[in-house]
Amino acid sequence: YFNPLCEIYYFKDSQGHEVDFVVKEGDKVKECINVTYASGFDEIDKREWRSLLKAREVLGCSKLTIVTWDYEDKKELSWFGRRGEISFVPLWKWLLQIPSKERRRY
C-alpha cells in the first residue's frame, strides 16, 4: 500500500469491534486487515474475524484479511447473519506482496 492515494485507518465501533488496519483509496475502503500471532485457525480469537465481518457491514469492505504467524487458508465465515470470505495469510507471504521501490519503477 505504497500508493499515495491510499490512507490507512484504525476502526473501532461502539460495541468494541476493532480492525487493526482499514485501507482506503479515495472514498472506497479497499481492505480490512487484522493481525494475530496465531499459527492455526483454532488459535485465532473469534473477535478477530467477527470484527472484520462487522467492519465489512459498516464500511462496505469486501476484502477481509487476517495476517497470521504462519497459518494460510480462506474461509467463508458467518456471525449473526453477517457473512464473508476471510483470507488468512502468513506474515512472510503478506510482506512479500509489498512492492519494493525498485520493482515499482519498471
A tleap script that builds the chain and sets N, CA, C and O, in Angstrom:
source leaprc.protein.ff14SB
mol = sequence {
  NTYR PHE ASN PRO LEU CYS GLU ILE TYR TYR
  PHE LYS ASP SER GLN GLY HIE GLU VAL ASP
  PHE VAL VAL LYS GLU GLY ASP LYS VAL LYS
  GLU CYS ILE ASN VAL THR TYR ALA SER GLY
  PHE ASP GLU ILE ASP LYS ARG GLU TRP ARG
  SER LEU LEU LYS ALA ARG GLU VAL LEU GLY
  CYS SER LYS LEU THR ILE VAL THR TRP ASP
  TYR GLU ASP LYS LYS GLU LEU SER TRP PHE
  GLY ARG ARG GLY GLU ILE SER PHE VAL PRO
  LEU TRP LYS TRP LEU LEU GLN ILE PRO SER
  LYS GLU ARG ARG ARG CTYR
}
set mol.1.N position { 0.818 -1.193 0.000 }
set mol.1.CA position { 0.000 0.000 0.000 }
set mol.1.C position { 0.856 1.248 0.000 }
set mol.1.O position { 0.720 2.120 0.858 }
set mol.2.N position { 1.740 1.314 -0.980 }
set mol.2.CA position { 2.582 2.484 -1.123 }
set mol.2.C position { 1.988 3.440 -2.149 }
set mol.2.O position { 2.674 4.337 -2.638 }
set mol.3.N position { 0.747 3.253 -2.465 }
set mol.3.CA position { 0.036 4.151 -3.352 }
set mol.3.C position { -0.229 5.447 -2.586 }
set mol.3.O position { -0.832 5.407 -1.513 }
set mol.4.N position { 0.203 6.586 -3.107 }
set mol.4.CA position { 0.000 7.842 -2.380 }
set mol.4.C position { -1.470 8.200 -2.199 }
set mol.4.O position { -1.802 9.061 -1.385 }
set mol.5.N position { -2.349 7.550 -2.950 }
set mol.5.CA position { -3.777 7.812 -2.802 }
set mol.5.C position { -4.408 6.986 -1.689 }
set mol.5.O position { -5.558 7.222 -1.317 }
set mol.6.N position { -3.666 6.022 -1.154 }
set mol.6.CA position { -4.184 5.170 -0.080 }
set mol.6.C position { -3.983 5.827 1.280 }
set mol.6.O position { -2.971 6.477 1.543 }
set mol.7.N position { -4.975 5.634 2.122 }
set mol.7.CA position { -4.903 6.095 3.501 }
set mol.7.C position { -5.153 4.884 4.391 }
set mol.7.O position { -5.921 3.993 4.029 }
set mol.8.N position { -4.511 4.850 5.545 }
set mol.8.CA position { -4.666 3.724 6.463 }
set mol.8.C position { -5.255 4.237 7.768 }
set mol.8.O position { -4.775 5.209 8.351 }
set mol.9.N position { -6.309 3.557 8.209 }
set mol.9.CA position { -7.021 3.937 9.426 }
set mol.9.C position { -7.156 2.743 10.358 }
set mol.9.O position { -6.848 1.608 9.995 }
set mol.10.N position { -7.620 3.025 11.554 }
set mol.10.CA position { -7.977 2.036 12.569 }
set mol.10.C position { -9.480 2.158 12.751 }
set mol.10.O position { -10.021 3.263 12.694 }
set mol.11.N position { -10.170 1.031 12.971 }
set mol.11.CA position { -11.623 1.048 13.141 }
set mol.11.C position { -11.994 0.460 14.493 }
set mol.11.O position { -11.470 -0.579 14.893 }
set mol.12.N position { -12.895 1.127 15.189 }
set mol.12.CA position { -13.478 0.590 16.419 }
set mol.12.C position { -14.892 1.132 16.531 }
set mol.12.O position { -15.109 2.342 16.467 }
set mol.13.N position { -15.857 0.227 16.699 }
set mol.13.CA position { -17.237 0.683 16.838 }
set mol.13.C position { -17.627 0.776 18.313 }
set mol.13.O position { -16.824 0.474 19.196 }
set mol.14.N position { -18.852 1.190 18.567 }
set mol.14.CA position { -19.317 1.402 19.942 }
set mol.14.C position { -19.428 0.106 20.739 }
set mol.14.O position { -19.492 0.140 21.968 }
set mol.15.N position { -19.452 -1.039 20.049 }
set mol.15.CA position { -19.539 -2.334 20.730 }
set mol.15.C position { -18.167 -2.959 20.950 }
set mol.15.O position { -18.068 -4.071 21.467 }
set mol.16.N position { -17.114 -2.254 20.562 }
set mol.16.CA position { -15.760 -2.735 20.803 }
set mol.16.C position { -15.144 -3.567 19.701 }
set mol.16.O position { -14.049 -4.101 19.879 }
set mol.17.N position { -15.817 -3.695 18.557 }
set mol.17.CA position { -15.224 -4.420 17.429 }
set mol.17.C position { -14.104 -3.566 16.847 }
set mol.17.O position { -14.315 -2.402 16.504 }
set mol.18.N position { -12.909 -4.153 16.737 }
set mol.18.CA position { -11.737 -3.410 16.279 }
set mol.18.C position { -11.126 -4.046 15.036 }
set mol.18.O position { -11.088 -5.269 14.900 }
set mol.19.N position { -10.653 -3.199 14.139 }
set mol.19.CA position { -9.896 -3.644 12.971 }
set mol.19.C position { -8.579 -2.880 12.995 }
set mol.19.O position { -8.558 -1.653 13.089 }
set mol.20.N position { -7.483 -3.625 12.908 }
set mol.20.CA position { -6.155 -3.025 13.033 }
set mol.20.C position { -5.835 -2.040 11.911 }
set mol.20.O position { -5.303 -0.959 12.165 }
set mol.21.N position { -6.158 -2.410 10.670 }
set mol.21.CA position { -5.844 -1.556 9.525 }
set mol.21.C position { -7.014 -1.531 8.547 }
set mol.21.O position { -7.467 -2.576 8.080 }
set mol.22.N position { -7.490 -0.346 8.248 }
set mol.22.CA position { -8.508 -0.142 7.219 }
set mol.22.C position { -7.822 0.640 6.104 }
set mol.22.O position { -7.388 1.774 6.303 }
set mol.23.N position { -7.728 0.021 4.929 }
set mol.23.CA position { -7.041 0.643 3.798 }
set mol.23.C position { -8.093 1.280 2.893 }
set mol.23.O position { -8.982 0.609 2.369 }
set mol.24.N position { -7.965 2.583 2.728 }
set mol.24.CA position { -8.942 3.351 1.965 }
set mol.24.C position { -8.248 4.041 0.795 }
set mol.24.O position { -7.169 4.614 0.949 }
set mol.25.N position { -8.871 3.980 -0.360 }
set mol.25.CA position { -8.375 4.688 -1.539 }
set mol.25.C position { -9.497 5.586 -2.034 }
set mol.25.O position { -10.535 5.103 -2.486 }
set mol.26.N position { -9.287 6.883 -1.949 }
set mol.26.CA position { -10.361 7.818 -2.277 }
set mol.26.C position { -11.474 7.671 -1.257 }
set mol.26.O position { -11.238 7.747 -0.051 }
set mol.27.N position { -12.689 7.460 -1.746 }
set mol.27.CA position { -13.810 7.285 -0.819 }
set mol.27.C position { -14.203 5.819 -0.649 }
set mol.27.O position { -15.252 5.523 -0.077 }
set mol.28.N position { -13.368 4.899 -1.144 }
set mol.28.CA position { -13.685 3.471 -1.078 }
set mol.28.C position { -12.714 2.726 -0.164 }
set mol.28.O position { -11.499 2.897 -0.257 }
set mol.29.N position { -13.274 1.897 0.721 }
set mol.29.CA position { -12.450 1.043 1.577 }
set mol.29.C position { -12.056 -0.183 0.761 }
set mol.29.O position { -12.916 -0.945 0.320 }
set mol.30.N position { -10.750 -0.368 0.564 }
set mol.30.CA position { -10.245 -1.470 -0.260 }
set mol.30.C position { -10.069 -2.759 0.520 }
set mol.30.O position { -10.345 -3.844 0.008 }
set mol.31.N position { -9.601 -2.640 1.781 }
set mol.31.CA position { -9.287 -3.849 2.545 }
set mol.31.C position { -9.332 -3.559 4.039 }
set mol.31.O position { -8.986 -2.467 4.492 }
set mol.32.N position { -9.768 -4.566 4.791 }
set mol.32.CA position { -9.729 -4.521 6.254 }
set mol.32.C position { -8.801 -5.643 6.710 }
set mol.32.O position { -8.939 -6.788 6.280 }
set mol.33.N position { -7.849 -5.303 7.589 }
set mol.33.CA position { -6.811 -6.252 7.997 }
set mol.33.C position { -6.711 -6.308 9.512 }
set mol.33.O position { -6.617 -5.276 10.176 }
set mol.34.N position { -6.730 -7.519 10.053 }
set mol.34.CA position { -6.397 -7.755 11.455 }
set mol.34.C position { -5.117 -8.578 11.499 }
set mol.34.O position { -4.824 -9.335 10.573 }
set mol.35.N position { -4.365 -8.429 12.570 }
set mol.35.CA position { -3.084 -9.121 12.712 }
set mol.35.C position { -3.096 -9.916 14.008 }
set mol.35.O position { -3.532 -9.423 15.049 }
set mol.36.N position { -2.607 -11.169 13.933 }
set mol.36.CA position { -2.546 -12.030 15.111 }
set mol.36.C position { -1.285 -12.889 15.057 }
set mol.36.O position { -0.745 -13.144 13.980 }
set mol.37.N position { -0.828 -13.325 16.206 }
set mol.37.CA position { 0.360 -14.177 16.294 }
set mol.37.C position { 0.007 -15.658 16.118 }
set mol.37.O position { 0.900 -16.503 16.163 }
set mol.38.N position { -1.237 -15.982 15.925 }
set mol.38.CA position { -1.711 -17.365 15.875 }
set mol.38.C position { -1.078 -18.161 14.733 }
set mol.38.O position { -0.731 -17.616 13.686 }
set mol.39.N position { -0.939 -19.479 14.972 }
set mol.39.CA position { -0.376 -20.391 13.973 }
set mol.39.C position { -1.410 -21.351 13.402 }
set mol.39.O position { -1.086 -22.148 12.521 }
set mol.40.N position { -2.635 -21.291 13.880 }
set mol.40.CA position { -3.684 -22.168 13.389 }
set mol.40.C position { -5.036 -21.522 13.604 }
set mol.40.O position { -5.180 -20.612 14.421 }
set mol.41.N position { -6.041 -22.006 12.853 }
set mol.41.CA position { -7.367 -21.401 12.961 }
set mol.41.C position { -7.919 -21.505 14.375 }
set mol.41.O position { -8.555 -20.575 14.872 }
set mol.42.N position { -7.672 -22.641 15.019 }
set mol.42.CA position { -8.187 -22.827 16.381 }
set mol.42.C position { -7.539 -21.878 17.393 }
set mol.42.O position { -8.077 -21.690 18.484 }
set mol.43.N position { -6.400 -21.279 17.051 }
set mol.43.CA position { -5.729 -20.324 17.939 }
set mol.43.C position { -6.193 -18.885 17.710 }
set mol.43.O position { -5.919 -18.003 18.523 }
set mol.44.N position { -6.889 -18.656 16.611 }
set mol.44.CA position { -7.321 -17.293 16.281 }
set mol.44.C position { -8.572 -16.962 17.078 }
set mol.44.O position { -9.587 -17.650 16.980 }
set mol.45.N position { -8.486 -15.913 17.857 }
set mol.45.CA position { -9.620 -15.479 18.664 }
set mol.45.C position { -10.772 -15.091 17.734 }
set mol.45.O position { -10.567 -14.412 16.728 }
set mol.46.N position { -11.973 -15.526 18.076 }
set mol.46.CA position { -13.137 -15.236 17.234 }
set mol.46.C position { -13.342 -13.744 17.027 }
set mol.46.O position { -13.874 -13.324 15.999 }
set mol.47.N position { -12.922 -12.945 17.996 }
set mol.47.CA position { -13.107 -11.493 17.862 }
set mol.47.C position { -12.363 -10.945 16.650 }
set mol.47.O position { -12.763 -9.925 16.089 }
set mol.48.N position { -11.270 -11.619 16.235 }
set mol.48.CA position { -10.501 -11.155 15.071 }
set mol.48.C position { -11.347 -11.194 13.798 }
set mol.48.O position { -11.410 -10.214 13.056 }
set mol.49.N position { -11.995 -12.329 13.551 }
set mol.49.CA position { -12.777 -12.428 12.322 }
set mol.49.C position { -14.169 -11.831 12.472 }
set mol.49.O position { -14.743 -11.362 11.489 }
set mol.50.N position { -14.723 -11.839 13.677 }
set mol.50.CA position { -16.026 -11.199 13.886 }
set mol.50.C position { -15.935 -9.695 13.643 }
set mol.50.O position { -16.843 -9.097 13.066 }
set mol.51.N position { -14.849 -9.095 14.081 }
set mol.51.CA position { -14.648 -7.657 13.860 }
set mol.51.C position { -14.544 -7.332 12.374 }
set mol.51.O position { -15.031 -6.293 11.928 }
set mol.52.N position { -13.914 -8.215 11.611 }
set mol.52.CA position { -13.828 -7.997 10.164 }
set mol.52.C position { -15.208 -8.076 9.511 }
set mol.52.O position { -15.525 -7.285 8.623 }
set mol.53.N position { -16.022 -9.028 9.954 }
set mol.53.CA position { -17.374 -9.138 9.401 }
set mol.53.C position { -18.203 -7.904 9.736 }
set mol.53.O position { -18.970 -7.420 8.904 }
set mol.54.N position { -18.049 -7.405 10.940 }
set mol.54.CA position { -18.761 -6.182 11.342 }
set mol.54.C position { -18.286 -4.994 10.506 }
set mol.54.O position { -19.105 -4.211 10.026 }
set mol.55.N position { -16.981 -4.854 10.327 }
set mol.55.CA position { -16.428 -3.755 9.528 }
set mol.55.C position { -16.885 -3.857 8.077 }
set mol.55.O position { -17.135 -2.842 7.426 }
set mol.56.N position { -16.993 -5.071 7.580 }
set mol.56.CA position { -17.474 -5.272 6.208 }
set mol.56.C position { -18.861 -4.673 6.058 }
set mol.56.O position { -19.158 -3.999 5.071 }
set mol.57.N position { -19.705 -4.925 7.046 }
set mol.57.CA position { -21.072 -4.417 7.025 }
set mol.57.C position { -21.105 -2.882 7.143 }
set mol.57.O position { -21.835 -2.216 6.408 }
set mol.58.N position { -20.329 -2.340 8.050 }
set mol.58.CA position { -20.341 -0.899 8.320 }
set mol.58.C position { -19.614 -0.098 7.241 }
set mol.58.O position { -20.094 0.951 6.812 }
set mol.59.N position { -18.460 -0.593 6.805 }
set mol.59.CA position { -17.605 0.165 5.890 }
set mol.59.C position { -17.757 -0.216 4.421 }
set mol.59.O position { -17.263 0.488 3.540 }
set mol.60.N position { -18.440 -1.332 4.155 }
set mol.60.CA position { -18.616 -1.771 2.778 }
set mol.60.C position { -17.370 -2.377 2.165 }
set mol.60.O position { -17.167 -2.301 0.953 }
set mol.61.N position { -16.543 -2.970 2.989 }
set mol.61.CA position { -15.285 -3.563 2.539 }
set mol.61.C position { -15.507 -5.019 2.142 }
set mol.61.O position { -16.121 -5.776 2.893 }
set mol.62.N position { -15.017 -5.414 0.979 }
set mol.62.CA position { -15.207 -6.801 0.549 }
set mol.62.C position { -13.964 -7.661 0.749 }
set mol.62.O position { -14.077 -8.884 0.821 }
set mol.63.N position { -12.777 -7.055 0.839 }
set mol.63.CA position { -11.535 -7.821 1.019 }
set mol.63.C position { -11.174 -7.829 2.501 }
set mol.63.O position { -10.798 -6.806 3.073 }
set mol.64.N position { -11.295 -9.000 3.102 }
set mol.64.CA position { -11.042 -9.167 4.534 }
set mol.64.C position { -9.837 -10.078 4.722 }
set mol.64.O position { -9.788 -11.171 4.157 }
set mol.65.N position { -8.867 -9.633 5.511 }
set mol.65.CA position { -7.620 -10.371 5.673 }
set mol.65.C position { -7.216 -10.431 7.134 }
set mol.65.O position { -7.332 -9.451 7.871 }
set mol.66.N position { -6.736 -11.605 7.541 }
set mol.66.CA position { -6.094 -11.748 8.843 }
set mol.66.C position { -4.663 -12.203 8.575 }
set mol.66.O position { -4.436 -13.268 8.001 }
set mol.67.N position { -3.709 -11.387 8.995 }
set mol.67.CA position { -2.294 -11.734 8.868 }
set mol.67.C position { -1.929 -12.555 10.099 }
set mol.67.O position { -2.124 -12.113 11.231 }
set mol.68.N position { -1.394 -13.760 9.866 }
set mol.68.CA position { -1.076 -14.701 10.945 }
set mol.68.C position { 0.434 -14.939 10.997 }
set mol.68.O position { 1.189 -14.437 10.165 }
set mol.69.N position { 0.851 -15.714 11.994 }
set mol.69.CA position { 2.269 -16.059 12.067 }
set mol.69.C position { 2.641 -16.982 10.911 }
set mol.69.O position { 3.598 -16.709 10.186 }
set mol.70.N position { 1.884 -18.086 10.730 }
set mol.70.CA position { 2.210 -18.998 9.629 }
set mol.70.C position { 1.017 -19.806 9.121 }
set mol.70.O position { 1.207 -20.804 8.426 }
set mol.71.N position { -0.188 -19.402 9.447 }
set mol.71.CA position { -1.401 -20.101 9.011 }
set mol.71.C position { -1.916 -19.478 7.717 }
set mol.71.O position { -1.971 -18.256 7.582 }
set mol.72.N position { -2.296 -20.346 6.759 }
set mol.72.CA position { -2.820 -19.862 5.484 }
set mol.72.C position { -4.078 -20.629 5.111 }
set mol.72.O position { -4.111 -21.858 5.171 }
set mol.73.N position { -5.108 -19.892 4.728 }
set mol.73.CA position { -6.366 -20.509 4.327 }
set mol.73.C position { -7.316 -19.413 3.860 }
set mol.73.O position { -7.039 -18.223 4.013 }
set mol.74.N position { -8.435 -19.834 3.291 }
set mol.74.CA position { -9.558 -18.938 3.008 }
set mol.74.C position { -10.780 -19.625 3.575 }
set mol.74.O position { -11.001 -20.813 3.336 }
set mol.75.N position { -11.571 -18.885 4.322 }
set mol.75.CA position { -12.765 -19.468 4.930 }
set mol.75.C position { -13.943 -18.534 4.753 }
set mol.75.O position { -13.815 -17.316 4.870 }
set mol.76.N position { -15.089 -19.122 4.469 }
set mol.76.CA position { -16.355 -18.393 4.457 }
set mol.76.C position { -16.906 -18.507 5.874 }
set mol.76.O position { -17.238 -19.599 6.335 }
set mol.77.N position { -17.001 -17.373 6.558 }
set mol.77.CA position { -17.435 -17.375 7.951 }
set mol.77.C position { -18.697 -16.550 8.106 }
set mol.77.O position { -18.954 -15.635 7.323 }
set mol.78.N position { -19.484 -16.879 9.123 }
set mol.78.CA position { -20.697 -16.112 9.392 }
set mol.78.C position { -20.862 -15.925 10.892 }
set mol.78.O position { -20.387 -16.717 11.705 }
set mol.79.N position { -21.556 -14.839 11.221 }
set mol.79.CA position { -21.795 -14.499 12.621 }
set mol.79.C position { -22.982 -13.548 12.673 }
set mol.79.O position { -22.914 -12.439 12.142 }
set mol.80.N position { -24.062 -13.972 13.305 }
set mol.80.CA position { -25.289 -13.180 13.439 }
set mol.80.C position { -25.749 -12.596 12.102 }
set mol.80.O position { -26.063 -11.409 12.009 }
set mol.81.N position { -25.786 -13.434 11.079 }
set mol.81.CA position { -26.264 -13.010 9.769 }
set mol.81.C position { -25.234 -12.306 8.902 }
set mol.81.O position { -25.486 -12.056 7.723 }
set mol.82.N position { -24.094 -11.988 9.461 }
set mol.82.CA position { -23.018 -11.370 8.676 }
set mol.82.C position { -22.177 -12.496 8.083 }
set mol.82.O position { -21.795 -13.431 8.786 }
set mol.83.N position { -21.891 -12.400 6.784 }
set mol.83.CA position { -21.096 -13.424 6.103 }
set mol.83.C position { -19.976 -12.764 5.331 }
set mol.83.O position { -20.071 -11.609 4.918 }
set mol.84.N position { -18.913 -13.527 5.146 }
set mol.84.CA position { -17.831 -13.029 4.313 }
set mol.84.C position { -16.701 -14.021 4.213 }
set mol.84.O position { -16.484 -14.837 5.109 }
set mol.85.N position { -15.977 -13.940 3.099 }
set mol.85.CA position { -14.788 -14.767 2.922 }
set mol.85.C position { -13.599 -14.016 3.508 }
set mol.85.O position { -13.360 -12.852 3.187 }
set mol.86.N position { -12.867 -14.697 4.363 }
set mol.86.CA position { -11.701 -14.101 5.006 }
set mol.86.C position { -10.460 -14.876 4.579 }
set mol.86.O position { -10.424 -16.105 4.642 }
set mol.87.N position { -9.450 -14.138 4.145 }
set mol.87.CA position { -8.161 -14.733 3.785 }
set mol.87.C position { -7.247 -14.683 4.999 }
set mol.87.O position { -7.098 -13.642 5.638 }
set mol.88.N position { -6.640 -15.817 5.308 }
set mol.88.CA position { -5.652 -15.915 6.378 }
set mol.88.C position { -4.301 -16.048 5.690 }
set mol.88.O position { -4.061 -17.011 4.961 }
set mol.89.N position { -3.420 -15.081 5.923 }
set mol.89.CA position { -2.154 -15.010 5.195 }
set mol.89.C position { -0.991 -14.975 6.181 }
set mol.89.O position { -0.983 -14.150 7.094 }
set mol.90.N position { 0.006 -15.873 6.005 }
set mol.90.CA position { 1.192 -15.806 6.871 }
set mol.90.C position { 1.914 -14.474 6.681 }
set mol.90.O position { 1.940 -13.918 5.583 }
set mol.91.N position { 2.491 -13.978 7.754 }
set mol.91.CA position { 3.177 -12.692 7.717 }
set mol.91.C position { 4.225 -12.628 6.609 }
set mol.91.O position { 4.286 -11.644 5.871 }
set mol.92.N position { 5.055 -13.678 6.485 }
set mol.92.CA position { 6.125 -13.651 5.489 }
set mol.92.C position { 5.563 -13.493 4.080 }
set mol.92.O position { 6.140 -12.787 3.253 }
set mol.93.N position { 4.436 -14.153 3.807 }
set mol.93.CA position { 3.832 -14.084 2.479 }
set mol.93.C position { 3.195 -12.710 2.252 }
set mol.93.O position { 3.271 -12.156 1.155 }
set mol.94.N position { 2.578 -12.175 3.283 }
set mol.94.CA position { 1.969 -10.848 3.179 }
set mol.94.C position { 3.043 -9.798 2.905 }
set mol.94.O position { 2.842 -8.897 2.091 }
set mol.95.N position { 4.188 -9.916 3.590 }
set mol.95.CA position { 5.279 -8.960 3.387 }
set mol.95.C position { 5.858 -9.044 1.976 }
set mol.95.O position { 6.280 -8.029 1.421 }
set mol.96.N position { 5.882 -10.232 1.395 }
set mol.96.CA position { 6.397 -10.386 0.031 }
set mol.96.C position { 5.484 -9.750 -1.015 }
set mol.96.O position { 5.918 -9.491 -2.137 }
set mol.97.N position { 4.243 -9.502 -0.662 }
set mol.97.CA position { 3.304 -8.866 -1.593 }
set mol.97.C position { 3.542 -7.366 -1.709 }
set mol.97.O position { 3.036 -6.739 -2.639 }
set mol.98.N position { 4.299 -6.779 -0.791 }
set mol.98.CA position { 4.546 -5.341 -0.803 }
set mol.98.C position { 5.627 -5.047 -1.837 }
set mol.98.O position { 6.742 -5.554 -1.720 }
set mol.99.N position { 5.317 -4.240 -2.842 }
set mol.99.CA position { 6.319 -3.966 -3.878 }
set mol.99.C position { 7.449 -3.090 -3.347 }
set mol.99.O position { 7.231 -2.167 -2.561 }
set mol.100.N position { 8.654 -3.403 -3.796 }
set mol.100.CA position { 9.796 -2.567 -3.417 }
set mol.100.C position { 9.865 -1.371 -4.360 }
set mol.100.O position { 9.218 -1.365 -5.407 }
set mol.101.N position { 10.644 -0.363 -3.993 }
set mol.101.CA position { 10.792 0.827 -4.842 }
set mol.101.C position { 11.353 0.450 -6.206 }
set mol.101.O position { 10.937 0.999 -7.226 }
set mol.102.N position { 12.297 -0.486 -6.226 }
set mol.102.CA position { 12.924 -0.882 -7.483 }
set mol.102.C position { 11.903 -1.509 -8.431 }
set mol.102.O position { 11.899 -1.212 -9.626 }
set mol.103.N position { 11.053 -2.362 -7.909 }
set mol.103.CA position { 10.075 -3.026 -8.763 }
set mol.103.C position { 9.003 -2.054 -9.246 }
set mol.103.O position { 8.433 -2.252 -10.319 }
set mol.104.N position { 8.721 -1.016 -8.479 }
set mol.104.CA position { 7.691 -0.063 -8.880 }
set mol.104.C position { 8.165 0.865 -9.992 }
set mol.104.O position { 7.339 1.461 -10.684 }
set mol.105.N position { 9.467 0.999 -10.178 }
set mol.105.CA position { 9.985 1.892 -11.217 }
set mol.105.C position { 9.721 1.353 -12.616 }
set mol.105.O position { 9.628 2.129 -13.568 }
set mol.106.N position { 9.602 0.044 -12.755 }
set mol.106.CA position { 9.506 -0.552 -14.091 }
set mol.106.C position { 8.086 -0.802 -14.502 }
set mol.106.O position { 7.840 -1.300 -15.601 }
savepdb mol mol.pdb
quit
